[in-house]
Amino acid sequence: MSLFLRLLAGLLLWAGLGAGLGAAVPEGAASPDSAPVFLTTADREARLVIAMVARFELMPQVAAWKQRRGQPVLDPVREAEVLRVWRGDAEALGLAPGPMEDFLRLQIAWARRCQEALVAEWQASGVLPAEPPDLATVLRPRLDTVGRELLAAAFLAAGEELPSSADPWVRFVGLPGLAPAELRELRAARSALRRTGPATLAGLRRVGVLRVGTTGDYAPFSSDAEGMLRGLDIELARDLARALGLKPIFVSTSWPGLMADLRANRFDVALSGITATAERAREAAFSISYLEDGKTAIARRVDALRYTSLAAIDQPGVRAIVNPGGTNERFVRERLRQAEIVLYPDNRTIFTALAEGRGDVMFTDAIEVRLQSRRDPRLVGTLAEPLTRAGKAVLLPREADWRTAVDAWLGPLVASGAVAERLERALGEAAGEKRL
């Protein structure tokens, strides 16, 4: 076996592509039947590298088919068509088409050099390669399938930084047909991939994925417990993706960064117990509400009788502890004039902090008060009724062309009582979780 083929075989062995590309995609990246987890930077980049390798894997067979039939390696008509389709798909996915085209063009040139090197070896040896599968009926459909995987991986990687450690791109170092300068150029092209707007539903169906933004810190809607995502909104997100014929991919966001992530098109929808507010609606779209809720107070049980009204809470010396960046902070800043506002950045441990006396009272949604008072008997709700009323809904980009599809899926679930049933189940499961 030539040095070229040995190096190629080593790369393919690393990628584990013998059973097909799907087996090599990181578990957290897509499968609707696996445990839902956040897609990490390393997983995102590994998916991209694996898709690139999968495309490269087919080049020896393509070259063999052409060599046995005396056809040239260069096929400008085919290359132009592949790039045309790629540009159209990029636009449907809200990606800048120029950088996407540059990224694929470099890979096409790399594939061409691979084929040319193989043809040169066969011609020098005078030995024809073994008969490969048919180009039109087998190899090109495989290339199209890999191309969709590559498109999906580029869609997930666009606008995201390369991993600082455990970088899968090191596997390309020394690969035949890819000189160090060309590898740097390819990495630069990948880094230039960027998002320019939201994806259309047709674009998402082209790549088969739905990016779901969620915080992982707001049970019973979305909680990240020991690396696994749980909660009502995680279940709803998986159900929505299934209804749209897509695979859910969970993207980590935060309450302070939620709207910035929406503007940056880091997710296609967001579900995390998100309140539909007028402020958010100025730059986002919302589905119909699936739950009505409102702000109320929670405090230590021993202090419950002290905080039975907003007036009793808004007094000098009372410390209102709050997680920053969301509707809880907005509520206390609008309603409290005399009480001290104590910012506590970790939404996962804020109730423990409250129970331990690092704050006197907290305002949050009534459903969370129900949960936290069940989790920790030291805490209890102190108000008879919520002070506000607002709906929880799916957050979408304002330009999304598929809000109607989301409402068509969600409406029957709400009307049938299925969402309410799932919420009660999520509450019970969250109350039994190990405290964070």
N, C-alpha and C positions, 0 to 999 in steps of 0.2 A: 504494500500500500504506500502511495506517495505521501510526502510530508504534508501536502495540502489536504489530502483526504484524512490523514490521521488527526490533524488539527481540527478539521470539521467534525469528525466523529467525537472528539473530546468535548467540543462545545455542545453537541447534541446530547451526549450522555449527561452533561451537567443539567441541561434543561429538562431532561426526563420526558422527551417528546414521543417516545415510542408508542405510548397508548393514546396519543392525540393531545391537542392543545388544551382542551378542557380540563384534563387531569393535572395540568401544570399550573393553572391559574390559582393564585393563593386563595385559600378557603374563605377568608373574610371578604374577598372581593365581590362575590356575587350570589352564590347559591341561595335560593329562597328556602331551601330545606335544611341548611346548616344553621348552627347557632349564630344569631346575628351579632356581629362585632363591628367596631369601627374599622374602616379601611385606613391602614397606616401608610406613612410615607414610603416605607420600605416595600410594603405589599404593592402599592401603586406602581412603583418603579420596576419591581420584579415582573409585574404583569406586562409592562411595556417591553422590557428586555426579552421576555419569553416570546412575545408575539413577533418581535423582530427576528429572533432566532428561528421561529417556526417558518417564517417566510424564507429565510436563508437556507433552511433544511431542504426545501424543494428544488433548489437551484441545480444540484447534480443531476436530478432526473430530467429537468427541463433541458439542460445542456446535452444530456445523453440522447434525448428524443431528437433534438435538432442535429446533432452530430451524425446520428445514424441515417438521417434523411438529407444530409448535405445542406441544411438550412443555416443561414447566418444567425449569430447570437443576437445581434441588434434587430429589434422589431419596433420601429418608431411609431407605427400606427397603434399597436397594442399599448405602448408606453403612454402615448398621448391620451388614449381613451381611459386608462387607469387613472391618470392625473386629473382628467376632466371629471370623472365620477367622484374622486376623492375631494376635489374642490367643492362640488355641490353638496356632498355629505358634510363637509366642514361647516359650510354656511348654515345648513339645517341644524347643526349642533351648536350654533352660536360661537364658532371658532373663527379666528382670522384666517382666511384661506391662503394668503401668501406664505406665512410661516409653515402652515400645514403642508403646502405643496413643496416647499424647500426640504422639509423633513423627509417626505416620501421620495422626492427626486434623488436625494443622496443615497437612499437605500436601494433605489432602482439601479443607480450607477454602481453601487457595491455588488449587487446581484449580477450585473453584467460582467464585472471584472472576475467574479467567481466563475461564471460560465466560461469566459474566455480562457482563464487559467486551466480549467479542466479540459477544454477542447485542445489547447496547446499540448497538454500531457498525452492525450489520446493520439493526437497526430504524430507526436514525437515517437511514441512507442509503436505506432502502427496497429494497435489493438483497439477494436471498437468496444465501447461499453456494452453492458448487458441491455437487452431491450427493456425500456422503462414503460410505465403506464402511458396510455394515450394522452397527448397534450390537450386536445380539445374537450374530451369527455371526462377526463379524470384529473389531470394536473391543474388545468385552469380553474375548474370548480373548487379544487382545494385551495388554490391561491386566492380565490375570491373569499372563501371562508376565513382564511388567515387574515386577509385584508380587513374584514369586518372586525376581527379580534384586535388587529393593530389599530384600527380606527377607534374602537372603544377604549383601548388602553391610552391612546393619545388624548382622547376626550377627558379621561380621568386625570391625566398628567398635566394638561394645559394649565398654565398659570401657577402651578405648584413647584416649589423648589426641589432640586435634586437632593437625595438623602445625604447627610453629612457623614454617615458611617454605614457599613454593610452595603456598599454601593454595588448593585449587580452589574453595572457597566464594566467593572474590571474584567469580566469574563470575555470582553471583546478584545482585550489587549493581546497583540500577537496573532490575531485571527487573519487567515490568508485573505488577500484582496482588500484589507482595511489597514492602511498605513497609519502611524500615530497622528499625523496631521489631519488625515481624513476622519479618524475617530474623534478628534477634537472638534472638527467641523460638524460632525453628526451630533455630538453632545450640545454644541452651541445651538444647533437648529432645534433640538428638543427643548432647550431652555427658552427659546424664543416663542414656543407655542403659547398662545394666549386666547382668552375668551373675550368676545366682543358683545355678547348678548345672551339671552336665554335660549335654550334648545327648543325646537319645535317637537311636538309629539311624534311626527314622522321621523325626525332625526333620532330621537330616543329609540324608536322602534328599529331603526337601522342598526344601532349598536346593541340593543337589547338590555339596556341598563337604566335604572332610575336612581339618581343620587338624592338621598334623603338626609337633610340636615337635622341633627338632633343634639341636645346638650348632654344627655346621659346623667343629669344631676337633679332630675325633677320627678321623683316617684309620686304617684303611680303611673305617670305618663311615660317617662324615659329615664331609666337608671342604668348606669354602667357598673355592674357588680362583678368584680373579679374577672374583668375582661369580656363579660357577656352582657349584651343589651337586653333589657326587659322592660315591660310596661305596656299600657294600653296603646300608646302611640307607636311603639315598635311593632305591635301586632297589626295595628291599622295600616302602617306603612307597608308591611309585607303583603297585606291583603290588597291594598291599592295597586302595588306593583304587579301582583298576580292578575288583577282585573284588567290592567293595561297591557298585559302580555310581556312584562319586563321583569328583570331581576333587581331586587333592592340592593343598593350599596350605601352604607351608612357613613355619613361625613360628619365629623365632630365640629360643632359650632358652640357658641357661648352666648349668654344673655347680653353682655356688653357688645359682642361682635355680631349678633344675629343679623341686623339690617345691613351692616357692612359686607358680610358674607353673601347676603342676597344680592347686593349691588355688584359684587364681584363675580356673581354667577357661580359660586362654589357648590351650590346644590340646585336641584330642580324643584324640589318641594321641601318644606320643613314641617315636621311634626314633633312637638315636644311639650304639649300642654300650652300652646301659644295662644295668648289672648288677642282677639281681633280688636285693636284699638284704632281710633281715628288717626292718630299720629302714624302708626304703621301703614294704615290704608292709603296714606298720601303717596307712598312709593311702592306699595305691594298690593297684591290681590289676595282675597281670602275665599275659601270655600264656604258653603253653608256651615253654620255652627253644629257641632256634634255634642256640645255640653254647655250649659249655662252655669256660670259660677260667679263669685264675687269676693272682694277683699274682706277679711275679718281678722280678728286678733287671736293670738295664742300666747300663753304665758305659763309660768310655773303654777302648778295646781295650788300651792300654798298662797299665791298672790291673786287667785282668780277673782275674788270679790273686790279687789282694788281697781280692776281694769274692765268694768262692765259697760263702758261707753267711751266714745272718742274723746269727749271732754275730760273724762277721768284720766285718760292716757296722756293727753297733750298737756302735761304739767311740767314745770321745772323739776329737774332731778330724775325724771323718768327717762330711761335709755331705750330707745326703739332700735333694735338691731335689724339690719336689712342687708340682703345680698344685692350688690350693685348691678346696674345695667338693664334691669327689666322693669316690669310694671309695678313690682313691689316698691322699688326705690322711688319711682315716679309718684306713687300714691303717697308715701310718707312725706315727700318734699312738698307736695301740693296741700296736704291736709294738716301737717304738724307745724306749729309755730313756736311752741315753748319747749317741748320735749327734745332731748338730745338724740340726734341721729347717729348711730354707730354702724359704720360700714364693715361688713364681714364678707370677705371675698369668696369663701368656699361654701357653695350652696349644699354640698354633701354633708358638712359637719355643723352647719349653722344652728340646727335645733339642739344638738348636744351642747353647743356653746350657750344657748339660751337656758337650757336645763341646768347648766353649771353656774349660772349667774353672771355671764359676761354681757348680758343684756336683760332688760326687764320684760319686754314685750316685743312681739314681731307681728307685722301685718303680712298676710299672704292669702292665697286662695283658700276658700272654705274646704275644698276637697283635700288640700294638703294638710289643713288643720285636722281633719278627720283621720288622715293617715298617721300623722306624727303623734297625735294623742293616743293612738292605738299602739304605736311602736314604743313610746316612752311614757309610762304612767305618771311621770313627774310633770308632764305638760297637759294643758287642757285649753280648749277654746273658751273665750271669755265673753263674747257678744252673742246676743240672742239671734240676730240676723246679720247677714253680710251688709256692709256699708255701700257696696256697689254691685252692679250686675253687668256681666259681659259674657260673650261667647268664646269658647275654645274652637279653633278652626285650623284648617290646613293653610299654611302660608305658601303663596306662589308668586313668581315674578309678575309684575303688572302686565307685561307683554305676552304672557303665556297664552298660547292658542288652545289650551285644553282644560281650562277651568270647568267647562261644561261637562267634560268627561269625568272629572273628579266629583262634581256634584251628583252626577248620575249614579256613580258608584256609592257615594256616601249617603244620599237621601234615603234609600230603602233600609240601610243599616240603622239609621236614627229612628225612622218611623216604626220599624219592627221591634224596637227595644233592644236590638243586638248590641249596640254600643253601650247602653246602660248595663247590660249583663256583663259585658267584657270589663267595664270599669269596676264593677263590684268584685269580679275575680282578680283583677289587677290590684285592687286595694288589699284584698286578703293576702295575695302573694307578697306584696311589698311589705305589709305589716309583719310578715314572718321572716323577712330577710334579715341577715346579720346587719346590725347597725354599722353605718360607715363612719 
